[in-house]
Amino acid sequence: MAHKFHAAPSKCGLLATRMNLSYACVLASYAVVFLPKAPMAAAQAKEPGGYDNSHPRLQQVKLTGVGARASAAHLNGFESFPMFAAAVIMANAAHVDVTMINRLAIAHVAFRCLYNVVYLANIAAVRTIVWGAAAGAGIWLMILAILAT
């Protein structure tokens, strides 16, 4: 049974809409994985010989400073994405309330954006908290799916 779109305006804005935004959040979450790629590529371009398009991954492991942090944030995004995508699928398949799915999916994307910012800024303690919040949103979606079945 698919969630239905209700055209009536929400009393609490976007986060309380009956329109299912979670699949769009999966796409957004995947796009967020690539945000650190720009500062990483810029750091690679500053390396001797410029950006090595023949062996970019070998060059990436040699980066330091913000370039290394951008590379790590980029890779961490790939690590977090599958769990979030699975959580969204689980929650929708279990018919969890769409408002709750939306809130947690949007929170995940927002926390992943913030994660990239604090990682690049080298604010390690905040980065860990933000990572936990993003992971927590996905885990909570999974728990809701389990409880709904």
Buried (B, 14 or more C-beta within 10 A) or exposed (E): EEBEEEEEEEEEEEEEBBBBBBBBBBEBBBEBBEBBBEBBBEBBEEBEEEBBEEEEEEBBEEBEEBBBBBBBBBEBBEEBBEBBBBBBBBBBEBBBEBBBBBBBBBBBBBBBBBBBBBBBEEEEEBBEBBBEBBBBBBBBBBBBBEEEE
